[in-house]
Amino acid sequence: MARAKTIKKAGAASEEKATKKKAKATGVEAREYSMTETFAKGEMIYHKVWDDTGEVIEVGTTDDGINKIKVAFEKVGVKNLRMG
């Protein structure tokens, strides 16, 4: 199965501006998603691959013991993501 290519932006400064731009639109500071980070219910996150901001609506653990979050994104809908 072919994987989608990830296009990297010119620099970290442009990524930070994009995150802040998304935060201004929602009125709440959004943290960038990373599977090594932990998040709390109600927290806003920004997913750079999908270029979307969402709210954590559920925090839990899978049957295998993997920490997970359920996030309601504005563009891509509700997604389950891993967290540290």
NULO-883006 format. One line per field, with one value per residue: x, y, z of N, C-alpha, C in turn. Coordinates in nm, 2 decimals. Layout:
REM residues N
n.xx <- X; ...
n.yy <- Y; ...
n.zz <- Z; ...
ca.xx <- X; ...
ca.yy <- Y; ...
ca.zz <- Z; ...
c.xx <- X; ...
c.yy <- Y; ...
c.zz <- Z; ...
//
This chain:
REM residues 84
n.xx <- 0.08; 0.06; 0.21; 0.11; 0.29; 0.47; 0.49; 0.73; 0.75; 0.90; 1.04; 1.08; 0.97; 0.76; 0.58; 0.52; 0.38; 0.16; 0.03; -0.03; -0.20; -0.42; -0.49; -0.58; -0.81; -0.98; -0.98; -0.85; -0.55; -0.38; -0.21; 0.05; 0.01; 0.16; 0.26; 0.40; 0.35; 0.13; -0.22; -0.51; -0.86; -1.08; -0.87; -0.72; -0.59; -0.35; -0.31; -0.05; -0.02; -0.28; -0.35; -0.53; -0.74; -0.85; -1.06; -1.00; -1.20; -1.22; -1.03; -0.84; -0.76; -0.64; -0.73; -0.49; -0.32; -0.24; -0.22; -0.47; -0.65; -0.95; -1.04; -1.22; -1.20; -1.21; -1.21; -1.16; -1.32; -1.41; -1.14; -0.94; -0.64; -0.30; -0.13; 0.14
n.yy <- -0.12; 0.22; 0.50; 0.83; 1.12; 1.34; 1.68; 1.89; 2.20; 2.53; 2.60; 2.58; 2.81; 2.89; 2.68; 2.72; 2.97; 2.88; 2.72; 2.90; 3.07; 2.89; 2.87; 3.13; 3.14; 2.97; 3.07; 2.96; 2.84; 2.60; 2.29; 2.13; 1.81; 1.52; 1.18; 1.11; 1.28; 1.37; 1.42; 1.60; 1.57; 1.79; 1.96; 2.15; 2.05; 2.06; 1.91; 1.86; 1.72; 1.68; 1.94; 2.06; 2.15; 2.04; 1.92; 1.74; 1.48; 1.25; 1.04; 0.75; 0.40; 0.13; -0.22; -0.35; -0.19; 0.05; 0.40; 0.62; 0.88; 1.04; 1.26; 1.54; 1.68; 1.98; 1.97; 1.70; 1.53; 1.30; 1.14; 0.86; 0.86; 0.78; 0.82; 0.94
n.zz <- 0.00; -0.09; 0.06; 0.17; 0.07; 0.28; 0.30; 0.38; 0.55; 0.50; 0.73; 1.10; 1.20; 1.03; 1.08; 1.34; 1.32; 1.17; 1.36; 1.56; 1.41; 1.37; 1.64; 1.70; 1.54; 1.68; 1.93; 2.14; 2.28; 2.10; 2.13; 1.96; 1.81; 1.92; 1.93; 2.15; 2.35; 2.63; 2.67; 2.79; 2.86; 2.69; 2.61; 2.35; 2.04; 1.77; 1.46; 1.25; 1.00; 0.90; 0.90; 1.09; 1.36; 1.68; 1.95; 2.24; 2.33; 2.46; 2.68; 2.72; 2.75; 2.55; 2.50; 2.49; 2.65; 2.55; 2.56; 2.46; 2.27; 2.19; 1.94; 1.83; 1.54; 1.33; 1.05; 0.96; 1.11; 1.38; 1.54; 1.65; 1.84; 1.92; 2.24; 2.45
ca.xx <- 0.00; 0.14; 0.19; 0.11; 0.41; 0.46; 0.56; 0.78; 0.74; 1.03; 1.11; 1.00; 0.90; 0.63; 0.49; 0.47; 0.29; 0.04; -0.03; -0.08; -0.31; -0.53; -0.53; -0.65; -0.94; -1.06; -0.97; -0.78; -0.41; -0.37; -0.08; 0.08; 0.00; 0.27; 0.22; 0.48; 0.29; 0.00; -0.32; -0.63; -1.00; -1.11; -0.76; -0.72; -0.46; -0.33; -0.24; 0.01; -0.04; -0.41; -0.36; -0.66; -0.74; -0.96; -1.07; -0.99; -1.33; -1.21; -0.90; -0.85; -0.65; -0.69; -0.72; -0.34; -0.26; -0.19; -0.30; -0.54; -0.74; -1.05; -1.04; -1.31; -1.14; -1.30; -1.22; -1.15; -1.41; -1.36; -1.03; -0.87; -0.50; -0.22; -0.06; 0.25
ca.yy <- 0.00; 0.34; 0.60; 0.97; 1.20; 1.45; 1.79; 1.97; 2.35; 2.59; 2.60; 2.57; 2.94; 2.88; 2.58; 2.79; 3.07; 2.81; 2.67; 3.02; 3.11; 2.81; 2.90; 3.25; 3.11; 2.90; 3.15; 2.88; 2.79; 2.46; 2.23; 2.05; 1.67; 1.43; 1.06; 1.09; 1.37; 1.33; 1.52; 1.59; 1.59; 1.93; 2.03; 2.17; 2.01; 2.09; 1.80; 1.93; 1.64; 1.71; 2.08; 2.07; 2.17; 1.97; 1.91; 1.60; 1.45; 1.13; 0.99; 0.61; 0.30; 0.02; -0.35; -0.38; -0.11; 0.17; 0.52; 0.68; 0.99; 1.06; 1.40; 1.59; 1.78; 2.06; 1.93; 1.55; 1.46; 1.24; 1.04; 0.80; 0.88; 0.73; 0.93; 0.88
ca.zz <- 0.00; -0.10; 0.17; 0.12; 0.10; 0.37; 0.25; 0.49; 0.53; 0.49; 0.86; 1.22; 1.22; 0.95; 1.14; 1.46; 1.27; 1.13; 1.48; 1.62; 1.33; 1.41; 1.78; 1.69; 1.48; 1.78; 2.05; 2.25; 2.23; 2.06; 2.13; 1.84; 1.84; 1.91; 2.00; 2.27; 2.45; 2.69; 2.66; 2.88; 2.81; 2.68; 2.55; 2.20; 1.97; 1.63; 1.39; 1.13; 0.88; 0.85; 0.91; 1.15; 1.51; 1.74; 2.10; 2.30; 2.38; 2.54; 2.71; 2.77; 2.73; 2.47; 2.57; 2.49; 2.74; 2.48; 2.59; 2.34; 2.29; 2.08; 1.91; 1.74; 1.45; 1.26; 0.91; 0.93; 1.20; 1.50; 1.51; 1.76; 1.82; 2.03; 2.31; 2.53
c.xx <- 0.09; 0.11; 0.19; 0.24; 0.37; 0.54; 0.60; 0.78; 0.89; 1.11; 1.02; 0.92; 0.76; 0.53; 0.43; 0.36; 0.15; -0.04; -0.10; -0.20; -0.43; -0.58; -0.61; -0.79; -1.03; -1.07; -0.90; -0.65; -0.42; -0.23; -0.07; 0.08; 0.13; 0.23; 0.29; 0.43; 0.16; -0.10; -0.44; -0.76; -1.02; -0.99; -0.77; -0.58; -0.46; -0.25; -0.19; -0.01; -0.17; -0.44; -0.50; -0.64; -0.86; -0.95; -1.07; -1.12; -1.33; -1.07; -0.92; -0.74; -0.71; -0.67; -0.57; -0.26; -0.20; -0.28; -0.35; -0.62; -0.83; -1.06; -1.14; -1.25; -1.24; -1.32; -1.24; -1.24; -1.34; -1.26; -0.98; -0.72; -0.43; -0.16; 0.04; 0.20
c.yy <- 0.12; 0.43; 0.74; 1.04; 1.31; 1.56; 1.88; 2.12; 2.40; 2.59; 2.60; 2.70; 2.94; 2.79; 2.65; 2.89; 3.00; 2.77; 2.79; 3.08; 3.03; 2.84; 3.03; 3.23; 3.05; 2.98; 3.08; 2.84; 2.64; 2.40; 2.14; 1.90; 1.60; 1.30; 1.04; 1.18; 1.31; 1.45; 1.50; 1.62; 1.74; 2.01; 2.04; 2.13; 2.05; 1.97; 1.86; 1.85; 1.67; 1.86; 2.12; 2.08; 2.10; 1.96; 1.77; 1.58; 1.33; 1.08; 0.85; 0.53; 0.18; -0.11; -0.39; -0.29; 0.02; 0.29; 0.58; 0.80; 0.99; 1.21; 1.44; 1.71; 1.85; 2.01; 1.78; 1.47; 1.40; 1.13; 0.99; 0.81; 0.82; 0.85; 0.86; 0.84
c.zz <- 0.00; 0.02; 0.11; 0.16; 0.19; 0.32; 0.37; 0.46; 0.54; 0.62; 0.98; 1.24; 1.15; 1.02; 1.27; 1.43; 1.24; 1.26; 1.55; 1.54; 1.36; 1.54; 1.78; 1.64; 1.59; 1.91; 2.17; 2.19; 2.21; 2.07; 2.01; 1.89; 1.82; 1.99; 2.13; 2.39; 2.52; 2.69; 2.76; 2.81; 2.81; 2.62; 2.40; 2.15; 1.83; 1.56; 1.26; 1.00; 0.82; 0.85; 0.97; 1.30; 1.56; 1.89; 2.14; 2.37; 2.47; 2.56; 2.77; 2.73; 2.65; 2.55; 2.58; 2.58; 2.68; 2.52; 2.46; 2.38; 2.17; 2.06; 1.81; 1.66; 1.37; 1.11; 0.89; 1.02; 1.32; 1.47; 1.65; 1.74; 1.94; 2.11; 2.41; 2.66
//
